[in-house]
C-alpha cells in the first residue's frame, strides 16, 4: 500500500529532514510512527500526502508513483488518503454534519450519497446525537471524532493521522485510538504519527521509530522504546 | 463528475457580500470602462453614418455658361462618363437649378420673391465611385479642353467647379482623434478594473483560506477550488456590463432625439441590430476582463 525507497528530504542543502528511508507498509496494517519533535514525522506524513516532494528516492502510494504524479492528478490521490490532524481543522461555521458533508460535496458526490454516508460515518464515530452541533459546542475528543469521520467518510484505503491525540487527555485519547483500531479492522491501512508513549505501548502494533530523519527501529508488535 | 453549479453560485455570492466595498469598486470601474467603450462605439457609429451621408453628397458640380453649345456639353458629359473615377453624371438645367434653390430657401420667402431673372447657371453634377478621389478628378476636369469651352467662368475655371473635399477630410481626421483618445482611456480603465478584480479575489481567497486548505486535503479538484473565484470575477464584470448597457440605452434615448432635432439633415439613428451588437461586445469584454483579473489573482495567491 505504501512503499518508500531511499527517500531523502532536505529543506536546506546542508541538513536532511529525512534520510535514506526504506520501508513497506502492507494493505490493512496499523503502524505507529514515533519520534521526538523534529525527528521527521511530519515530513514523512506530508510526503505521503504529496504536500512535499522528496529530494531523492521513490514513493509509491496505492499503486501510484507519487513523485512522478502530475500536479493535476494530486487531488485524486488525496481522495485515497484520509487525513487527521492535531488541530482538527474543522470549519467553525459549519455543524458536525456539514463539516463531514463538505468533504463529499467538494469532490462532487451526489446529494443522495451525502445523505446516506454522512449519518452512517457519524454513527461509526459515536456522534449520531451531535450531528447538528457546531465545533465550539463539542469537546476536543468529539471534535477529533468529527475530523476522523470527515477523513473516513469517503472510505479511503489509507488513513494518516499526525499527532491525533496531541491536544487530548489520556482517557479521551484512548477512545480515539480504539476508533482508529475499529477503522483498521474494516481493512483500512492506518498510519499514526505520535509521541504518546502509553498509547503506543498499550496497543502493541508495528512501530517505526525516527530519529534525526533516519529510521532507527522498525518492529512489529513494538513499544515506544528509547532508553529509559 | 457532476459539477455542482448551485454550490459555485452560492459561494461566489457569499464572497461578493463579504467584500462588498471592494466588489463595488471593481463593478464601478468595469462599469465606467465599458460605458466609455459603449458611448465611443455609438458615437463612432453615428459619426461614420454622417460621414457616409456627406460622402454621398460629395459630388463635383461643373457649372456651365449660359448658351453653351449642346454638342459641347454632351461631349463633356460623355467624356466624364468614360472616366474610371466617375459613377454618374447628371445634367441640371437652369430651371431645375432655380427650382432646387427655391426649395432650399423655402424658409425665407423674401429672397425667393426678389428673384426676377434666373441668375443660376446650368450644371453637370458628377458623383464619384470613391469620394477620396475628388481632387484627382477635379484636376482632370480642369485640363479638359471641352470643359474650358463650356464652363461658366472661362477666365477662372476654378470658380466653375464646386466640391466638398475639406468637409470629408476634416471629419475623417476628427473621428481618428476621437477613436485614439477613447482607446487610451478604455485601456487605462481596463487596467484599473483588472487591479480591482485582482484585489477582491485576493481578499476572497484570504477569507476562505481555511476552506481551501480542507478542500485540498480531501481532494477537491483544482478547478473545483478555482471555480467560485473565477465566477465571482465574471459576476462582477457582468454586473458592470449590464449597468453600462442600460446607461448607453438610456443616453441614446435621451440624447439622439435632440440631436435629430438640432441636425435634421443628418442621419443620427442607431438601429436595434447595432444596439444588440454593442450589448454583445460589452458582455464579452466584461467576461474577458473578469476572467483575466480573477485568473491573475488565482495564479498569484491560490496555490493548488
Interface residues (C-beta under 8 A of the other chain):
Chain A: X49 X71 X72 X75 X76 X77 X78 X79 X80 X83 X89 X91 X102 X103 X105 X106 X107 X108 X110 X150 X151 X154
Chain B: X1 X2 X3 X4 X7 X210 X211 X213 X214 X215 X216 X217 X218 X219 X220 X221 X222 X224 X225
